[in-house]
Amino acid sequence: MIINNMSLFKVPPRWLFLKITTNTGITGWGEPIVEGRADTVKTCVQELSEYLIGEDPLKIEDHWQTMYRGGFYRGGPVLMSALAGIDQALWDIKGRYYEAPVYELLGGRARDKIQVYSWIGGDRPAEVAAEAVQRMEAGFDAVKMNATEEMHYIASSREVKKAVQRVRSVRNEVGDELDIAVDFHGRVHRGTAKVLFRELAPYNLLFIEEPVLSENYEALKDLTGFGIPIALGERLFSRWDFKHILSEGLVDIIQPDLSHAGGISEVKKIAALAEAYDTAVAPHCPLGPISLAAAVQIDGCTPNVFIQEQSLGIHYNKTTDLLEYLQNPDIFEYSEGYIELPSGPGLGIEIDEEKVKEKAQSGHNWRNPIWRNEDGTIAEW
């Protein structure tokens, strides 16, 4: 069996899908994407295809090592996201070849189901309390929300108060029946992060995500004494990126993204590294159905995963949601805040290729917004 074709489809709302075809007719799907840089990643996948066409798709580890180490310059979001989507598709092929879910090929199931959480609010969170109640009534046990809008290097007391009031409104509405995670989204800088951690400590948060940007991880040392678990990792792309943060004991939860951090092969290794440091894993996934399917495969065979992000109804998916691209949308049916492990081969999903081709005709040109502070300086989005 050899790879004989690799096709890419840029589909709304902001995704890139990859289909790898073999000469036996077995195909696999992946989701290589950097949000806002779809065409850049597409070009990277096309460059890597020059090596892959004509190769045996079952040699996943060797292909991963070759694509990563075969170039003098390595790592970073573009290459690792391209590699991630390819890796997902190769595992999909391998699972279909052996007629088994990917998690069975990675040691077998370590659980029967995985807890998921739902987003509330959006980039500019407003009616979060009402949305939290809706999610609770829908059976979810956990939600995540953005904490802030624009934040300067030192935020005003007014902005801090608004952020705290948002969280308070949710906690007051749902009591202790719902876990609340708060995403700083890298918008908050070191000085203000300390203030917000202190003010949010009474609200019994599940975790605070990206309290500072990953490149400023040394600031996490100032945030570990408030009793709030710290989560980080959506902008880290390999085990080498994670090892320093883990070895210094600065995070409680890591959040590798299956479409950014080298795919299934690499995230499995990152999770094993985290386990050695008694650290939990909550895979990042605000993306499409292939990325989520890959994450669920990792969840199935990784004991230190404790919860899974999912993007159904997320504020990014205004025009098209992830179920529209599936022939078996019930695969992501949530029950009492959990999702059952899929039993089908490969990634467990069946892509509606006709729908993908139809949507690819319109494509997308998604870019994240550019935010500025009141004084005109650039702000983190």
C-alpha positions in Angstrom: 0.0 0.0 0.0 1.3 3.4 -0.9 0.1 7.0 -0.8 -0.9 8.2 -4.2 -2.7 11.5 -3.6 -3.1 14.3 -1.0 -6.0 16.7 -1.5 -6.6 19.9 0.6 -10.0 21.6 1.1 -10.3 25.1 2.7 -13.8 25.0 4.2 -15.8 27.4 6.4 -15.9 28.6 9.0 -12.0 28.7 9.3 -10.7 25.1 8.7 -8.5 23.2 6.3 -9.1 19.5 5.7 -6.7 17.0 4.2 -7.6 13.8 2.4 -4.8 11.2 1.9 -5.6 8.5 -0.7 -3.8 5.2 -1.1 -3.6 2.8 -4.1 -5.8 0.3 -2.3 -8.7 2.8 -2.0 -8.2 3.3 1.8 -8.4 7.0 2.6 -7.7 9.0 5.7 -8.6 12.6 6.8 -6.7 15.1 8.8 -7.2 18.8 9.8 -3.9 20.8 9.4 -4.7 24.4 10.3 -3.4 27.5 11.9 -6.4 29.7 12.4 -5.9 32.7 10.1 -3.0 31.1 8.2 -4.8 28.4 6.3 -3.1 29.1 3.0 0.3 29.1 4.7 -0.3 25.7 6.2 -1.7 24.4 2.9 1.5 25.3 1.2 3.5 23.5 3.9 1.4 20.4 3.5 2.0 20.5 -0.2 5.8 20.7 0.3 5.7 17.7 2.7 3.6 15.8 0.1 6.7 15.7 -2.1 8.2 13.3 0.4 5.0 11.3 1.2 3.7 10.5 -2.3 4.7 6.9 -3.1 5.4 6.0 0.6 3.9 3.3 2.8 1.3 5.2 4.9 1.6 2.6 7.8 5.2 3.8 8.7 3.8 6.7 10.8 6.6 7.1 13.3 9.3 7.1 10.6 7.3 9.6 8.5 6.9 11.8 11.5 10.6 11.8 12.3 11.5 12.4 8.7 9.2 15.3 8.3 10.3 16.8 11.6 14.0 16.1 11.6 14.6 16.0 7.9 14.6 19.8 7.7 17.3 21.9 9.3 14.7 24.3 10.7 11.9 22.6 12.7 9.0 23.3 15.0 6.7 26.3 15.2 3.0 26.6 14.5 3.0 26.2 10.7 5.2 23.1 10.3 3.8 21.4 13.4 0.2 22.0 12.3 0.9 20.7 8.8 2.6 17.7 10.3 -0.4 17.3 12.7 -3.0 17.0 10.0 -0.8 14.6 8.0 -0.3 12.5 11.1 -4.1 12.4 11.8 -4.8 11.2 8.3 -2.1 8.5 8.5 -3.6 7.2 11.7 -7.0 7.2 10.2 -5.7 5.1 7.3 -3.9 2.7 9.7 -7.0 2.3 11.8 -9.1 1.5 8.7 -6.4 -0.9 7.5 -6.5 -2.9 10.7 -10.3 -2.3 11.2 -9.8 -0.8 14.7 -10.1 2.6 16.4 -6.8 4.5 16.7 -6.9 4.2 20.5 -6.8 0.4 20.2 -3.6 0.8 18.2 -2.1 3.0 21.0 -2.5 0.6 23.9 -6.3 0.1 24.0 -9.0 2.0 25.8 -8.3 3.4 29.2 -11.8 4.7 29.8 -15.4 4.3 28.4 -16.2 8.0 28.0 -14.7 11.4 28.4 -16.1 14.5 30.0 -16.5 17.5 27.7 -17.1 21.2 28.3 -18.9 23.8 26.4 -18.1 27.4 25.6 -20.2 30.3 26.8 -20.0 33.9 25.7 -17.6 34.9 22.9 -14.6 37.1 22.2 -16.4 39.8 24.1 -18.3 37.9 26.8 -21.7 39.4 27.8 -24.7 37.3 28.7 -22.6 34.5 30.1 -24.8 33.7 33.1 -27.8 32.9 31.0 -25.7 30.8 28.6 -24.3 28.9 31.6 -27.8 27.9 32.7 -28.6 26.8 29.2 -25.5 24.5 29.1 -26.3 23.1 32.5 -29.9 22.4 31.4 -28.4 20.6 28.3 -26.5 18.3 30.6 -23.1 19.8 30.7 -21.2 19.8 34.0 -18.5 22.3 32.9 -18.2 25.4 30.8 -15.4 27.8 29.7 -15.6 31.5 29.2 -13.3 34.3 28.2 -12.5 36.6 31.1 -11.6 39.9 29.5 -11.7 42.1 26.5 -8.7 44.3 25.7 -6.2 44.5 28.5 -3.2 46.9 28.7 0.0 45.9 30.3 -1.5 47.1 33.6 -5.3 47.1 33.4 -7.5 49.7 35.1 -9.4 48.7 38.2 -12.5 49.2 36.1 -11.5 46.5 33.6 -10.5 44.1 36.5 -13.9 44.7 38.1 -15.7 43.9 34.9 -13.9 40.6 34.5 -14.6 39.6 38.1 -18.3 40.5 37.8 -18.6 38.2 34.7 -17.3 35.3 36.6 -19.4 36.2 39.7 -22.5 36.4 37.7 -22.1 32.8 36.4 -21.2 31.4 39.8 -24.2 33.1 41.4 -26.5 31.8 38.8 -25.3 28.1 38.7 -24.1 27.7 42.3 -21.7 24.7 42.7 -23.6 22.6 40.1 -21.4 23.6 37.2 -17.6 23.8 36.9 -16.3 27.1 35.5 -13.1 27.4 33.6 -11.9 30.9 32.7 -9.7 31.7 29.7 -7.4 34.7 29.9 -6.5 33.9 26.2 -3.1 35.5 26.6 -4.8 38.9 26.8 -3.6 39.5 30.3 -0.1 40.6 31.2 1.9 39.7 34.3 1.0 42.6 36.6 -2.7 42.3 36.0 -2.7 38.5 36.1 -1.7 38.6 39.7 -4.5 40.9 40.5 -7.1 38.8 38.7 -6.0 35.6 40.3 -6.4 37.1 43.7 -9.8 38.5 42.9 -11.1 35.3 41.3 -9.8 32.9 44.0 -13.2 32.8 45.9 -15.1 31.5 42.9 -13.8 27.9 42.9 -12.7 27.8 39.3 -11.9 24.6 37.4 -8.8 26.3 36.0 -7.6 29.5 34.5 -6.3 29.0 30.9 -3.4 30.9 29.4 -3.1 33.4 32.3 -0.1 34.8 30.4 1.3 34.2 27.0 3.3 30.9 26.7 6.5 32.9 25.9 6.1 34.6 29.3 5.8 31.4 31.2 8.3 32.5 33.9 5.5 34.8 35.2 3.5 31.6 36.2 5.7 31.5 39.3 3.8 34.5 40.6 0.4 32.8 40.1 0.8 29.4 41.8 -0.1 30.5 45.3 -3.8 31.4 44.8 -5.3 27.9 44.8 -6.5 28.0 41.2 -5.2 25.3 38.8 -3.2 26.8 35.9 -3.7 25.5 32.3 -1.5 26.3 29.3 -0.4 24.8 26.0 -2.5 25.7 23.0 0.5 27.7 21.6 3.1 25.1 22.4 3.8 22.7 19.5 6.0 19.8 20.6 7.3 17.8 23.6 10.4 20.1 23.6 8.2 23.1 24.1 6.4 21.5 27.0 9.3 20.0 28.8 10.6 23.2 30.4 7.2 24.2 31.8 6.6 20.7 33.1 10.0 20.3 34.7 9.6 23.6 36.5 6.2 22.6 37.9 4.5 25.7 36.6 1.2 24.3 35.3 -1.4 21.9 36.6 -3.0 21.1 33.2 -1.5 21.1 29.7 -3.6 21.7 26.6 -1.9 20.5 23.5 -3.9 20.9 20.3 -4.2 17.9 18.1 -4.1 20.1 15.0 -1.1 22.2 16.1 1.1 20.0 18.3 2.3 17.4 15.8 -0.9 15.3 15.7 -1.8 12.1 17.5 1.8 10.7 17.6 3.2 13.8 19.3 0.3 14.5 21.7 0.5 11.0 23.0 4.1 11.5 23.8 3.4 15.0 25.4 0.7 13.4 27.5 3.1 10.7 28.7 5.7 13.4 29.6 3.0 15.2 31.6 2.0 12.0 33.4 5.6 11.8 34.7 5.2 15.2 36.3 1.7 14.3 37.7 0.1 16.8 35.4 -3.4 16.6 33.8 -4.2 16.9 30.1 -7.2 18.7 28.6 -6.7 18.7 24.8 -7.4 22.1 23.2 -10.0 21.9 20.4 -11.9 24.9 19.1 -11.7 23.5 15.6 -13.5 21.1 13.3 -14.7 17.5 13.4 -11.5 15.9 12.3 -9.5 17.6 15.0 -12.0 16.7 17.7 -12.1 13.1 16.5 -8.3 12.9 16.8 -8.5 14.4 20.3 -11.1 11.8 21.4 -8.9 9.0 20.2 -6.1 10.3 22.4 -8.6 10.8 25.3 -9.6 7.1 24.9 -6.1 5.7 25.7 -4.6 8.4 28.0 -5.5 8.2 31.7 -4.3 11.7 32.7 -6.7 13.4 30.2 -9.6 14.6 32.5 -11.7 16.7 30.2 -12.1 17.6 26.5 -12.8 20.9 24.8 -15.3 20.7 21.9 -16.5 23.3 19.5 -20.1 22.5 18.8 -21.9 25.9 19.0 -18.7 27.9 19.7 -18.8 31.5 18.7 -16.4 31.0 15.8 -18.8 28.6 14.0 -21.4 31.2 12.9 -21.8 30.0 9.3 -21.0 26.3 9.5 -20.8 23.9 12.5 -18.7 20.7 12.7 -21.6 18.2 12.4 -22.4 19.5 8.9 -19.3 17.7 7.5 -20.1 14.3 8.9 -22.1 11.4 7.6 -22.4 10.1 11.2 -23.0 13.3 13.2 -24.3 11.2 16.1 -20.6 10.3 16.9 -20.5 13.6 18.8 -23.7 13.1 20.8 -23.1 14.3 24.3 -24.9 12.7 27.3 -24.8 14.1 30.8 -21.7 16.1 29.9 -19.8 13.1 28.4 -19.1 11.6 25.0 -18.7 7.9 24.5 -15.6 6.6 22.8 -16.3 5.8 19.1 -16.0 2.2 18.1 -15.5 2.7 14.3 -12.2 2.2 12.6 -9.5 4.9 12.4 -10.7 8.3 13.7 -14.2 6.9 14.0 -15.8 9.6 11.8 -17.2 9.4 8.2 -16.6 12.6 6.3 -19.3 13.8 3.9 -16.9 14.4 1.0 -19.5 15.9 -1.2 -20.4 18.5 1.5 -16.6 19.2 1.9 -16.2 19.8 -1.9 -19.3 22.0 -2.0 -18.2 24.2 0.9 -14.7 24.4 -0.4 -16.1 26.2 -3.5 -16.7 29.2 -1.2 -13.8 28.5 1.2 -13.0 31.2 3.7 -10.5 34.0 4.4 -10.8 34.0 8.2 -8.5 36.3 10.1 -8.5 37.0 13.8 -9.5 40.5 14.7 -6.9 43.2 15.5 -7.6 44.8 18.9 -6.3 48.0 20.2 -6.3 49.7 23.6 -8.0 53.0 24.2 -4.7 54.8 23.7 -4.2 53.1 20.3 -1.6 50.6 21.3 -2.0 47.0 20.0 -3.8 44.6 22.4 -3.6 40.8 22.5 -6.7 39.2 21.0 
